[in-house]
Amino acid sequence: MEVVLRKVGRKSGRAVVGRLLRPPRKGSVVVIEFADGLHEYVTTPVKRVLQLCGEDGLDTYYLQTANSRYRLEVRSTESGAVDQPVAN
């Protein structure tokens, strides 16, 4: 599943674009693999997940981890590639 991950807040930094390997779930880390297949972006454990209603096939999640807050946009979905995220 193709995703874009952006930090939310004062130090927002650059967007991370890649393939979601682990869905956002409370207590686990979010892993995004870069296009080169050699590098990954891993967050600290997720504390909260908020899912917004998808518009035009775009699902949006807000994640709070131990250190940061993120906006996760799911761009496209591969059939059965990753479980659906669970909001807790």
PyMOL Python script that loads the backbone (N, CA, C, O; Angstrom):
from pymol import cmd

cmd.read_pdbstr("""\
ATOM      1  N   MET A   1       0.845  -1.153   0.000  1.00  0.00           N
ATOM      2  CA  MET A   1       0.000   0.000   0.000  1.00  0.00           C
ATOM      3  C   MET A   1       0.898   1.226   0.000  1.00  0.00           C
ATOM      4  O   MET A   1       1.764   1.353   0.865  1.00  0.00           O
ATOM      5  N   GLU A   2       0.710   2.124  -0.947  1.00  0.00           N
ATOM      6  CA  GLU A   2       1.507   3.344  -1.092  1.00  0.00           C
ATOM      7  C   GLU A   2       1.006   4.396  -0.111  1.00  0.00           C
ATOM      8  O   GLU A   2      -0.190   4.686  -0.070  1.00  0.00           O
ATOM      9  N   VAL A   3       1.918   4.971   0.685  1.00  0.00           N
ATOM     10  CA  VAL A   3       1.528   5.942   1.705  1.00  0.00           C
ATOM     11  C   VAL A   3       2.455   7.149   1.715  1.00  0.00           C
ATOM     12  O   VAL A   3       3.574   7.105   1.205  1.00  0.00           O
ATOM     13  N   VAL A   4       1.955   8.227   2.311  1.00  0.00           N
ATOM     14  CA  VAL A   4       2.752   9.425   2.569  1.00  0.00           C
ATOM     15  C   VAL A   4       2.612   9.712   4.058  1.00  0.00           C
ATOM     16  O   VAL A   4       1.498   9.833   4.567  1.00  0.00           O
ATOM     17  N   LEU A   5       3.739   9.822   4.757  1.00  0.00           N
ATOM     18  CA  LEU A   5       3.757  10.088   6.198  1.00  0.00           C
ATOM     19  C   LEU A   5       4.398  11.450   6.421  1.00  0.00           C
ATOM     20  O   LEU A   5       5.519  11.695   5.978  1.00  0.00           O
ATOM     21  N   ARG A   6       3.679  12.340   7.113  1.00  0.00           N
ATOM     22  CA  ARG A   6       4.190  13.676   7.416  1.00  0.00           C
ATOM     23  C   ARG A   6       4.085  13.925   8.911  1.00  0.00           C
ATOM     24  O   ARG A   6       3.089  13.568   9.541  1.00  0.00           O
ATOM     25  N   LYS A   7       5.123  14.544   9.478  1.00  0.00           N
ATOM     26  CA  LYS A   7       5.045  14.958  10.877  1.00  0.00           C
ATOM     27  C   LYS A   7       4.131  16.166  10.980  1.00  0.00           C
ATOM     28  O   LYS A   7       4.082  16.997  10.073  1.00  0.00           O
ATOM     29  N   VAL A   8       3.410  16.260  12.083  1.00  0.00           N
ATOM     30  CA  VAL A   8       2.513  17.378  12.348  1.00  0.00           C
ATOM     31  C   VAL A   8       3.089  18.130  13.534  1.00  0.00           C
ATOM     32  O   VAL A   8       3.452  17.519  14.539  1.00  0.00           O
ATOM     33  N   GLY A   9       3.177  19.454  13.429  1.00  0.00           N
ATOM     34  CA  GLY A   9       3.673  20.253  14.539  1.00  0.00           C
ATOM     35  C   GLY A   9       4.692  21.278  14.096  1.00  0.00           C
ATOM     36  O   GLY A   9       4.811  21.587  12.910  1.00  0.00           O
ATOM     37  N   ARG A  10       5.429  21.804  15.066  1.00  0.00           N
ATOM     38  CA  ARG A  10       6.397  22.868  14.786  1.00  0.00           C
ATOM     39  C   ARG A  10       7.543  22.401  13.904  1.00  0.00           C
ATOM     40  O   ARG A  10       7.920  23.107  12.969  1.00  0.00           O
ATOM     41  N   LYS A  11       8.103  21.239  14.174  1.00  0.00           N
ATOM     42  CA  LYS A  11       9.215  20.709  13.376  1.00  0.00           C
ATOM     43  C   LYS A  11       8.680  19.628  12.447  1.00  0.00           C
ATOM     44  O   LYS A  11       8.840  18.436  12.709  1.00  0.00           O
ATOM     45  N   SER A  12       8.049  20.049  11.370  1.00  0.00           N
ATOM     46  CA  SER A  12       7.346  19.086  10.521  1.00  0.00           C
ATOM     47  C   SER A  12       8.263  18.288   9.595  1.00  0.00           C
ATOM     48  O   SER A  12       7.930  17.142   9.291  1.00  0.00           O
ATOM     49  N   GLY A  13       9.371  18.808   9.137  1.00  0.00           N
ATOM     50  CA  GLY A  13      10.307  18.040   8.320  1.00  0.00           C
ATOM     51  C   GLY A  13       9.740  17.611   6.979  1.00  0.00           C
ATOM     52  O   GLY A  13       8.689  18.094   6.559  1.00  0.00           O
ATOM     53  N   ARG A  14      10.437  16.700   6.307  1.00  0.00           N
ATOM     54  CA  ARG A  14      10.030  16.266   4.972  1.00  0.00           C
ATOM     55  C   ARG A  14       9.045  15.106   5.049  1.00  0.00           C
ATOM     56  O   ARG A  14       8.942  14.421   6.067  1.00  0.00           O
ATOM     57  N   ALA A  15       8.326  14.902   3.953  1.00  0.00           N
ATOM     58  CA  ALA A  15       7.371  13.800   3.875  1.00  0.00           C
ATOM     59  C   ALA A  15       8.102  12.502   3.561  1.00  0.00           C
ATOM     60  O   ALA A  15       9.092  12.505   2.830  1.00  0.00           O
ATOM     61  N   VAL A  16       7.625  11.411   4.101  1.00  0.00           N
ATOM     62  CA  VAL A  16       8.172  10.085   3.838  1.00  0.00           C
ATOM     63  C   VAL A  16       7.186   9.363   2.921  1.00  0.00           C
ATOM     64  O   VAL A  16       6.025   9.170   3.282  1.00  0.00           O
ATOM     65  N   VAL A  17       7.646   8.968   1.743  1.00  0.00           N
ATOM     66  CA  VAL A  17       6.802   8.286   0.763  1.00  0.00           C
ATOM     67  C   VAL A  17       7.333   6.881   0.582  1.00  0.00           C
ATOM     68  O   VAL A  17       8.531   6.686   0.379  1.00  0.00           O
ATOM     69  N   GLY A  18       6.451   5.906   0.654  1.00  0.00           N
ATOM     70  CA  GLY A  18       6.887   4.525   0.486  1.00  0.00           C
ATOM     71  C   GLY A  18       5.739   3.553   0.637  1.00  0.00           C
ATOM     72  O   GLY A  18       4.569   3.901   0.479  1.00  0.00           O
ATOM     73  N   ARG A  19       6.111   2.316   0.949  1.00  0.00           N
ATOM     74  CA  ARG A  19       5.132   1.230   1.083  1.00  0.00           C
ATOM     75  C   ARG A  19       4.974   0.897   2.560  1.00  0.00           C
ATOM     76  O   ARG A  19       5.958   0.698   3.272  1.00  0.00           O
ATOM     77  N   LEU A  20       3.728   0.838   3.008  1.00  0.00           N
ATOM     78  CA  LEU A  20       3.436   0.546   4.408  1.00  0.00           C
ATOM     79  C   LEU A  20       3.603  -0.947   4.667  1.00  0.00           C
ATOM     80  O   LEU A  20       2.929  -1.766   4.042  1.00  0.00           O
ATOM     81  N   LEU A  21       4.504  -1.306   5.589  1.00  0.00           N
ATOM     82  CA  LEU A  21       4.745  -2.711   5.915  1.00  0.00           C
ATOM     83  C   LEU A  21       3.943  -3.167   7.124  1.00  0.00           C
ATOM     84  O   LEU A  21       3.528  -4.323   7.195  1.00  0.00           O
ATOM     85  N   ARG A  22       3.727  -2.274   8.064  1.00  0.00           N
ATOM     86  CA  ARG A  22       2.946  -2.595   9.256  1.00  0.00           C
ATOM     87  C   ARG A  22       1.851  -1.556   9.416  1.00  0.00           C
ATOM     88  O   ARG A  22       2.122  -0.357   9.347  1.00  0.00           O
ATOM     89  N   PRO A  23       0.634  -1.993   9.627  1.00  0.00           N
ATOM     90  CA  PRO A  23      -0.457  -1.033   9.789  1.00  0.00           C
ATOM     91  C   PRO A  23      -0.345  -0.293  11.126  1.00  0.00           C
ATOM     92  O   PRO A  23       0.238  -0.816  12.075  1.00  0.00           O
ATOM     93  N   PRO A  24      -0.899   0.915  11.202  1.00  0.00           N
ATOM     94  CA  PRO A  24      -0.840   1.656  12.468  1.00  0.00           C
ATOM     95  C   PRO A  24      -1.782   1.055  13.506  1.00  0.00           C
ATOM     96  O   PRO A  24      -3.003   1.115  13.358  1.00  0.00           O
ATOM     97  N   ARG A  25      -1.217   0.489  14.535  1.00  0.00           N
ATOM     98  CA  ARG A  25      -1.982  -0.094  15.639  1.00  0.00           C
ATOM     99  C   ARG A  25      -1.395   0.379  16.954  1.00  0.00           C
ATOM    100  O   ARG A  25      -0.190   0.604  17.067  1.00  0.00           O
ATOM    101  N   LYS A  26      -2.243   0.523  17.925  1.00  0.00           N
ATOM    102  CA  LYS A  26      -1.807   0.958  19.240  1.00  0.00           C
ATOM    103  C   LYS A  26      -0.801  -0.043  19.804  1.00  0.00           C
ATOM    104  O   LYS A  26      -1.047  -1.249  19.829  1.00  0.00           O
ATOM    105  N   GLY A  27       0.335   0.483  20.256  1.00  0.00           N
ATOM    106  CA  GLY A  27       1.359  -0.355  20.873  1.00  0.00           C
ATOM    107  C   GLY A  27       2.417  -0.877  19.922  1.00  0.00           C
ATOM    108  O   GLY A  27       3.450  -1.365  20.378  1.00  0.00           O
ATOM    109  N   SER A  28       2.199  -0.793  18.602  1.00  0.00           N
ATOM    110  CA  SER A  28       3.204  -1.283  17.650  1.00  0.00           C
ATOM    111  C   SER A  28       3.809  -0.104  16.900  1.00  0.00           C
ATOM    112  O   SER A  28       3.284   1.008  16.950  1.00  0.00           O
ATOM    113  N   VAL A  29       4.909  -0.350  16.209  1.00  0.00           N
ATOM    114  CA  VAL A  29       5.559   0.683  15.422  1.00  0.00           C
ATOM    115  C   VAL A  29       5.008   0.663  14.000  1.00  0.00           C
ATOM    116  O   VAL A  29       4.497  -0.358  13.541  1.00  0.00           O
ATOM    117  N   VAL A  30       5.115   1.796  13.307  1.00  0.00           N
ATOM    118  CA  VAL A  30       4.737   1.891  11.906  1.00  0.00           C
ATOM    119  C   VAL A  30       6.015   1.798  11.088  1.00  0.00           C
ATOM    120  O   VAL A  30       6.970   2.532  11.341  1.00  0.00           O
ATOM    121  N   VAL A  31       6.040   0.900  10.109  1.00  0.00           N
ATOM    122  CA  VAL A  31       7.218   0.697   9.273  1.00  0.00           C
ATOM    123  C   VAL A  31       6.856   1.029   7.829  1.00  0.00           C
ATOM    124  O   VAL A  31       5.901   0.485   7.275  1.00  0.00           O
ATOM    125  N   ILE A  32       7.640   1.940   7.223  1.00  0.00           N
ATOM    126  CA  ILE A  32       7.452   2.313   5.825  1.00  0.00           C
ATOM    127  C   ILE A  32       8.743   2.021   5.078  1.00  0.00           C
ATOM    128  O   ILE A  32       9.814   2.491   5.459  1.00  0.00           O
ATOM    129  N   GLU A  33       8.630   1.241   4.010  1.00  0.00           N
ATOM    130  CA  GLU A  33       9.782   0.877   3.189  1.00  0.00           C
ATOM    131  C   GLU A  33       9.906   1.867   2.042  1.00  0.00           C
ATOM    132  O   GLU A  33       8.922   2.151   1.358  1.00  0.00           O
ATOM    133  N   PHE A  34      11.117   2.398   1.825  1.00  0.00           N
ATOM    134  CA  PHE A  34      11.352   3.327   0.725  1.00  0.00           C
ATOM    135  C   PHE A  34      11.350   2.573  -0.603  1.00  0.00           C
ATOM    136  O   PHE A  34      11.455   1.347  -0.633  1.00  0.00           O
ATOM    137  N   ALA A  35      11.229   3.317  -1.692  1.00  0.00           N
ATOM    138  CA  ALA A  35      11.134   2.738  -3.032  1.00  0.00           C
ATOM    139  C   ALA A  35      12.357   1.898  -3.408  1.00  0.00           C
ATOM    140  O   ALA A  35      12.242   0.953  -4.188  1.00  0.00           O
ATOM    141  N   ASP A  36      13.527   2.235  -2.857  1.00  0.00           N
ATOM    142  CA  ASP A  36      14.734   1.470  -3.208  1.00  0.00           C
ATOM    143  C   ASP A  36      14.743   0.065  -2.601  1.00  0.00           C
ATOM    144  O   ASP A  36      15.534  -0.786  -3.009  1.00  0.00           O
ATOM    145  N   GLY A  37      13.866  -0.174  -1.631  1.00  0.00           N
ATOM    146  CA  GLY A  37      13.776  -1.491  -1.008  1.00  0.00           C
ATOM    147  C   GLY A  37      14.870  -1.786   0.002  1.00  0.00           C
ATOM    148  O   GLY A  37      14.873  -2.853   0.615  1.00  0.00           O
ATOM    149  N   LEU A  38      15.792  -0.864   0.184  1.00  0.00           N
ATOM    150  CA  LEU A  38      16.917  -1.082   1.090  1.00  0.00           C
ATOM    151  C   LEU A  38      16.765  -0.355   2.425  1.00  0.00           C
ATOM    152  O   LEU A  38      17.396  -0.733   3.412  1.00  0.00           O
ATOM    153  N   HIS A  39      15.939   0.676   2.458  1.00  0.00           N
ATOM    154  CA  HIS A  39      15.806   1.496   3.656  1.00  0.00           C
ATOM    155  C   HIS A  39      14.369   1.511   4.147  1.00  0.00           C
ATOM    156  O   HIS A  39      13.425   1.341   3.376  1.00  0.00           O
ATOM    157  N   GLU A  40      14.227   1.717   5.451  1.00  0.00           N
ATOM    158  CA  GLU A  40      12.914   1.766   6.080  1.00  0.00           C
ATOM    159  C   GLU A  40      12.850   2.956   7.031  1.00  0.00           C
ATOM    160  O   GLU A  40      13.871   3.390   7.563  1.00  0.00           O
ATOM    161  N   TYR A  41      11.648   3.476   7.238  1.00  0.00           N
ATOM    162  CA  TYR A  41      11.384   4.502   8.234  1.00  0.00           C
ATOM    163  C   TYR A  41      10.536   3.836   9.308  1.00  0.00           C
ATOM    164  O   TYR A  41       9.480   3.278   9.009  1.00  0.00           O
ATOM    165  N   VAL A  42      10.989   3.890  10.552  1.00  0.00           N
ATOM    166  CA  VAL A  42      10.295   3.237  11.660  1.00  0.00           C
ATOM    167  C   VAL A  42       9.984   4.277  12.720  1.00  0.00           C
ATOM    168  O   VAL A  42      10.866   5.027  13.139  1.00  0.00           O
ATOM    169  N   THR A  43       8.727   4.324  13.156  1.00  0.00           N
ATOM    170  CA  THR A  43       8.331   5.265  14.204  1.00  0.00           C
ATOM    171  C   THR A  43       8.517   4.611  15.572  1.00  0.00           C
ATOM    172  O   THR A  43       8.797   3.417  15.669  1.00  0.00           O
ATOM    173  N   THR A  44       8.359   5.400  16.610  1.00  0.00           N
ATOM    174  CA  THR A  44       8.299   4.848  17.957  1.00  0.00           C
ATOM    175  C   THR A  44       6.905   4.235  18.126  1.00  0.00           C
ATOM    176  O   THR A  44       6.044   4.464  17.276  1.00  0.00           O
ATOM    177  N   PRO A  45       6.651   3.467  19.190  1.00  0.00           N
ATOM    178  CA  PRO A  45       5.343   2.828  19.360  1.00  0.00           C
ATOM    179  C   PRO A  45       4.176   3.820  19.334  1.00  0.00           C
ATOM    180  O   PRO A  45       4.265   4.917  19.886  1.00  0.00           O
ATOM    181  N   VAL A  46       3.096   3.418  18.692  1.00  0.00           N
ATOM    182  CA  VAL A  46       1.912   4.259  18.512  1.00  0.00           C
ATOM    183  C   VAL A  46       1.086   4.275  19.795  1.00  0.00           C
ATOM    184  O   VAL A  46       0.816   3.228  20.383  1.00  0.00           O
ATOM    185  N   LYS A  47       0.687   5.481  20.225  1.00  0.00           N
ATOM    186  CA  LYS A  47      -0.176   5.622  21.396  1.00  0.00           C
ATOM    187  C   LYS A  47      -1.637   5.730  20.989  1.00  0.00           C
ATOM    188  O   LYS A  47      -2.506   5.125  21.616  1.00  0.00           O
ATOM    189  N   ARG A  48      -1.914   6.508  19.927  1.00  0.00           N
ATOM    190  CA  ARG A  48      -3.293   6.732  19.477  1.00  0.00           C
ATOM    191  C   ARG A  48      -3.363   6.725  17.957  1.00  0.00           C
ATOM    192  O   ARG A  48      -2.423   7.132  17.273  1.00  0.00           O
ATOM    193  N   VAL A  49      -4.504   6.250  17.439  1.00  0.00           N
ATOM    194  CA  VAL A  49      -4.775   6.262  16.002  1.00  0.00           C
ATOM    195  C   VAL A  49      -6.156   6.859  15.791  1.00  0.00           C
ATOM    196  O   VAL A  49      -7.131   6.420  16.400  1.00  0.00           O
ATOM    197  N   LEU A  50      -6.234   7.868  14.923  1.00  0.00           N
ATOM    198  CA  LEU A  50      -7.504   8.471  14.554  1.00  0.00           C
ATOM    199  C   LEU A  50      -7.650   8.347  13.050  1.00  0.00           C
ATOM    200  O   LEU A  50      -6.792   8.819  12.305  1.00  0.00           O
ATOM    201  N   GLN A  51      -8.728   7.716  12.591  1.00  0.00           N
ATOM    202  CA  GLN A  51      -8.960   7.557  11.158  1.00  0.00           C
ATOM    203  C   GLN A  51     -10.056   8.516  10.725  1.00  0.00           C
ATOM    204  O   GLN A  51     -11.126   8.568  11.332  1.00  0.00           O
ATOM    205  N   LEU A  52      -9.780   9.278   9.666  1.00  0.00           N
ATOM    206  CA  LEU A  52     -10.775  10.164   9.082  1.00  0.00           C
ATOM    207  C   LEU A  52     -11.436   9.453   7.914  1.00  0.00           C
ATOM    208  O   LEU A  52     -10.842   8.569   7.297  1.00  0.00           O
ATOM    209  N   CYS A  53     -12.661   9.839   7.618  1.00  0.00           N
ATOM    210  CA  CYS A  53     -13.374   9.236   6.497  1.00  0.00           C
ATOM    211  C   CYS A  53     -12.621   9.523   5.204  1.00  0.00           C
ATOM    212  O   CYS A  53     -12.179  10.648   4.972  1.00  0.00           O
ATOM    213  N   GLY A  54     -12.476   8.504   4.366  1.00  0.00           N
ATOM    214  CA  GLY A  54     -11.756   8.648   3.109  1.00  0.00           C
ATOM    215  C   GLY A  54     -12.566   9.396   2.069  1.00  0.00           C
ATOM    216  O   GLY A  54     -13.764   9.159   1.918  1.00  0.00           O
ATOM    217  N   GLU A  55     -11.915  10.302   1.348  1.00  0.00           N
ATOM    218  CA  GLU A  55     -12.530  11.012   0.247  1.00  0.00           C
ATOM    219  C   GLU A  55     -11.763  10.668  -1.018  1.00  0.00           C
ATOM    220  O   GLU A  55     -10.533  10.705  -1.031  1.00  0.00           O
ATOM    221  N   ASP A  56     -12.483  10.332  -2.081  1.00  0.00           N
ATOM    222  CA  ASP A  56     -11.872  10.015  -3.374  1.00  0.00           C
ATOM    223  C   ASP A  56     -10.853   8.885  -3.253  1.00  0.00           C
ATOM    224  O   ASP A  56      -9.812   8.920  -3.911  1.00  0.00           O
ATOM    225  N   GLY A  57     -11.136   7.903  -2.435  1.00  0.00           N
ATOM    226  CA  GLY A  57     -10.233   6.764  -2.297  1.00  0.00           C
ATOM    227  C   GLY A  57      -8.990   7.035  -1.476  1.00  0.00           C
ATOM    228  O   GLY A  57      -8.070   6.218  -1.471  1.00  0.00           O
ATOM    229  N   LEU A  58      -8.938   8.175  -0.773  1.00  0.00           N
ATOM    230  CA  LEU A  58      -7.777   8.533   0.037  1.00  0.00           C
ATOM    231  C   LEU A  58      -8.142   8.381   1.505  1.00  0.00           C
ATOM    232  O   LEU A  58      -9.016   9.090   2.002  1.00  0.00           O
ATOM    233  N   ASP A  59      -7.480   7.463   2.203  1.00  0.00           N
ATOM    234  CA  ASP A  59      -7.695   7.276   3.638  1.00  0.00           C
ATOM    235  C   ASP A  59      -6.650   8.087   4.392  1.00  0.00           C
ATOM    236  O   ASP A  59      -5.474   8.080   4.027  1.00  0.00           O
ATOM    237  N   THR A  60      -7.072   8.783   5.440  1.00  0.00           N
ATOM    238  CA  THR A  60      -6.175   9.613   6.231  1.00  0.00           C
ATOM    239  C   THR A  60      -6.234   9.189   7.687  1.00  0.00           C
ATOM    240  O   THR A  60      -7.314   8.998   8.246  1.00  0.00           O
ATOM    241  N   TYR A  61      -5.061   9.043   8.298  1.00  0.00           N
ATOM    242  CA  TYR A  61      -4.940   8.679   9.700  1.00  0.00           C
ATOM    243  C   TYR A  61      -4.062   9.710  10.393  1.00  0.00           C
ATOM    244  O   TYR A  61      -3.091  10.197   9.815  1.00  0.00           O
ATOM    245  N   TYR A  62      -4.404  10.038  11.624  1.00  0.00           N
ATOM    246  CA  TYR A  62      -3.533  10.837  12.480  1.00  0.00           C
ATOM    247  C   TYR A  62      -3.014   9.905  13.560  1.00  0.00           C
ATOM    248  O   TYR A  62      -3.789   9.217  14.225  1.00  0.00           O
ATOM    249  N   LEU A  63      -1.700   9.887  13.731  1.00  0.00           N
ATOM    250  CA  LEU A  63      -1.048   8.991  14.683  1.00  0.00           C
ATOM    251  C   LEU A  63      -0.310   9.799  15.732  1.00  0.00           C
ATOM    252  O   LEU A  63       0.329  10.803  15.419  1.00  0.00           O
ATOM    253  N   GLN A  64      -0.399   9.363  16.967  1.00  0.00           N
ATOM    254  CA  GLN A  64       0.410   9.942  18.032  1.00  0.00           C
ATOM    255  C   GLN A  64       1.312   8.840  18.544  1.00  0.00           C
ATOM    256  O   GLN A  64       0.848   7.767  18.929  1.00  0.00           O
ATOM    257  N   THR A  65       2.617   9.118  18.545  1.00  0.00           N
ATOM    258  CA  THR A  65       3.584   8.162  19.078  1.00  0.00           C
ATOM    259  C   THR A  65       4.161   8.740  20.367  1.00  0.00           C
ATOM    260  O   THR A  65       3.724   9.793  20.832  1.00  0.00           O
ATOM    261  N   ALA A  66       5.127   8.059  20.931  1.00  0.00           N
ATOM    262  CA  ALA A  66       5.758   8.530  22.166  1.00  0.00           C
ATOM    263  C   ALA A  66       6.445   9.879  21.961  1.00  0.00           C
ATOM    264  O   ALA A  66       6.499  10.693  22.883  1.00  0.00           O
ATOM    265  N   ASN A  67       6.976  10.125  20.745  1.00  0.00           N
ATOM    266  CA  ASN A  67       7.744  11.342  20.497  1.00  0.00           C
ATOM    267  C   ASN A  67       7.081  12.341  19.564  1.00  0.00           C
ATOM    268  O   ASN A  67       7.365  13.535  19.656  1.00  0.00           O
ATOM    269  N   SER A  68       6.205  11.893  18.668  1.00  0.00           N
ATOM    270  CA  SER A  68       5.732  12.753  17.584  1.00  0.00           C
ATOM    271  C   SER A  68       4.266  12.508  17.248  1.00  0.00           C
ATOM    272  O   SER A  68       3.633  11.574  17.739  1.00  0.00           O
ATOM    273  N   ARG A  69       3.754  13.392  16.389  1.00  0.00           N
ATOM    274  CA  ARG A  69       2.430  13.219  15.801  1.00  0.00           C
ATOM    275  C   ARG A  69       2.598  13.193  14.298  1.00  0.00           C
ATOM    276  O   ARG A  69       3.399  13.946  13.745  1.00  0.00           O
ATOM    277  N   TYR A  70       1.844  12.328  13.633  1.00  0.00           N
ATOM    278  CA  TYR A  70       1.979  12.151  12.192  1.00  0.00           C
ATOM    279  C   TYR A  70       0.625  12.180  11.511  1.00  0.00           C
ATOM    280  O   TYR A  70      -0.405  11.887  12.118  1.00  0.00           O
ATOM    281  N   ARG A  71       0.649  12.542  10.221  1.00  0.00           N
ATOM    282  CA  ARG A  71      -0.506  12.405   9.329  1.00  0.00           C
ATOM    283  C   ARG A  71      -0.105  11.358   8.301  1.00  0.00           C
ATOM    284  O   ARG A  71       0.889  11.531   7.596  1.00  0.00           O
ATOM    285  N   LEU A  72      -0.868  10.277   8.209  1.00  0.00           N
ATOM    286  CA  LEU A  72      -0.589   9.177   7.293  1.00  0.00           C
ATOM    287  C   LEU A  72      -1.677   9.151   6.233  1.00  0.00           C
ATOM    288  O   LEU A  72      -2.851   8.961   6.549  1.00  0.00           O
ATOM    289  N   GLU A  73      -1.290   9.342   4.969  1.00  0.00           N
ATOM    290  CA  GLU A  73      -2.222   9.311   3.850  1.00  0.00           C
ATOM    291  C   GLU A  73      -1.975   8.054   3.035  1.00  0.00           C
ATOM    292  O   GLU A  73      -0.868   7.830   2.547  1.00  0.00           O
ATOM    293  N   VAL A  74      -3.002   7.241   2.890  1.00  0.00           N
ATOM    294  CA  VAL A  74      -2.895   6.014   2.099  1.00  0.00           C
ATOM    295  C   VAL A  74      -3.299   6.371   0.681  1.00  0.00           C
ATOM    296  O   VAL A  74      -4.454   6.713   0.427  1.00  0.00           O
ATOM    297  N   ARG A  75      -2.340   6.293  -0.255  1.00  0.00           N
ATOM    298  CA  ARG A  75      -2.559   6.715  -1.638  1.00  0.00           C
ATOM    299  C   ARG A  75      -3.227   5.631  -2.480  1.00  0.00           C
ATOM    300  O   ARG A  75      -4.190   5.906  -3.196  1.00  0.00           O
ATOM    301  N   SER A  76      -2.726   4.410  -2.397  1.00  0.00           N
ATOM    302  CA  SER A  76      -3.313   3.314  -3.181  1.00  0.00           C
ATOM    303  C   SER A  76      -3.231   2.044  -2.361  1.00  0.00           C
ATOM    304  O   SER A  76      -2.402   1.925  -1.459  1.00  0.00           O
ATOM    305  N   THR A  77      -4.097   1.099  -2.681  1.00  0.00           N
ATOM    306  CA  THR A  77      -4.176  -0.128  -1.919  1.00  0.00           C
ATOM    307  C   THR A  77      -3.945  -1.319  -2.826  1.00  0.00           C
ATOM    308  O   THR A  77      -4.534  -1.413  -3.903  1.00  0.00           O
ATOM    309  N   GLU A  78      -3.089  -2.228  -2.390  1.00  0.00           N
ATOM    310  CA  GLU A  78      -2.908  -3.502  -3.062  1.00  0.00           C
ATOM    311  C   GLU A  78      -3.833  -4.485  -2.350  1.00  0.00           C
ATOM    312  O   GLU A  78      -3.953  -4.439  -1.126  1.00  0.00           O
ATOM    313  N   SER A  79      -4.478  -5.362  -3.087  1.00  0.00           N
ATOM    314  CA  SER A  79      -5.452  -6.261  -2.490  1.00  0.00           C
ATOM    315  C   SER A  79      -4.800  -7.216  -1.500  1.00  0.00           C
ATOM    316  O   SER A  79      -3.954  -8.031  -1.869  1.00  0.00           O
ATOM    317  N   GLY A  80      -5.208  -7.102  -0.229  1.00  0.00           N
ATOM    318  CA  GLY A  80      -4.758  -8.019   0.804  1.00  0.00           C
ATOM    319  C   GLY A  80      -3.309  -7.884   1.222  1.00  0.00           C
ATOM    320  O   GLY A  80      -2.786  -8.786   1.877  1.00  0.00           O
ATOM    321  N   ALA A  81      -2.631  -6.790   0.871  1.00  0.00           N
ATOM    322  CA  ALA A  81      -1.219  -6.650   1.186  1.00  0.00           C
ATOM    323  C   ALA A  81      -0.979  -6.439   2.680  1.00  0.00           C
ATOM    324  O   ALA A  81      -0.057  -7.019   3.254  1.00  0.00           O
ATOM    325  N   VAL A  82      -1.811  -5.608   3.307  1.00  0.00           N
ATOM    326  CA  VAL A  82      -1.645  -5.281   4.719  1.00  0.00           C
ATOM    327  C   VAL A  82      -3.022  -5.276   5.365  1.00  0.00           C
ATOM    328  O   VAL A  82      -3.997  -4.842   4.752  1.00  0.00           O
ATOM    329  N   ASP A  83      -3.106  -5.756   6.598  1.00  0.00           N
ATOM    330  CA  ASP A  83      -4.375  -5.729   7.331  1.00  0.00           C
ATOM    331  C   ASP A  83      -4.874  -4.303   7.483  1.00  0.00           C
ATOM    332  O   ASP A  83      -4.088  -3.356   7.463  1.00  0.00           O
ATOM    333  N   GLN A  84      -6.164  -4.154   7.633  1.00  0.00           N
ATOM    334  CA  GLN A  84      -6.744  -2.846   7.871  1.00  0.00           C
ATOM    335  C   GLN A  84      -6.320  -2.355   9.247  1.00  0.00           C
ATOM    336  O   GLN A  84      -6.343  -3.126  10.207  1.00  0.00           O
ATOM    337  N   PRO A  85      -5.928  -1.065   9.365  1.00  0.00           N
ATOM    338  CA  PRO A  85      -5.559  -0.517  10.657  1.00  0.00           C
ATOM    339  C   PRO A  85      -6.747  -0.528  11.620  1.00  0.00           C
ATOM    340  O   PRO A  85      -7.902  -0.394  11.214  1.00  0.00           O
ATOM    341  N   VAL A  86      -6.434  -0.690  12.892  1.00  0.00           N
ATOM    342  CA  VAL A  86      -7.466  -0.733  13.914  1.00  0.00           C
ATOM    343  C   VAL A  86      -7.317   0.501  14.781  1.00  0.00           C
ATOM    344  O   VAL A  86      -6.243   0.746  15.331  1.00  0.00           O
ATOM    345  N   ALA A  87      -8.378   1.283  14.912  1.00  0.00           N
ATOM    346  CA  ALA A  87      -8.344   2.477  15.740  1.00  0.00           C
ATOM    347  C   ALA A  87      -8.649   2.104  17.185  1.00  0.00           C
ATOM    348  O   ALA A  87      -9.670   1.480  17.474  1.00  0.00           O
ATOM    349  N   ASN A  88      -7.765   2.486  18.075  1.00  0.00           N
ATOM    350  CA  ASN A  88      -7.966   2.246  19.512  1.00  0.00           C
ATOM    351  C   ASN A  88      -7.880   3.539  20.235  1.00  0.00           C
ATOM    352  O   ASN A  88      -8.020   3.573  21.458  1.00  0.00           O
TER     353      ASN A  88
END
""", "prot")
cmd.dss("prot")
cmd.show_as("cartoon", "prot")
cmd.util.cbc("prot")
cmd.orient("prot")
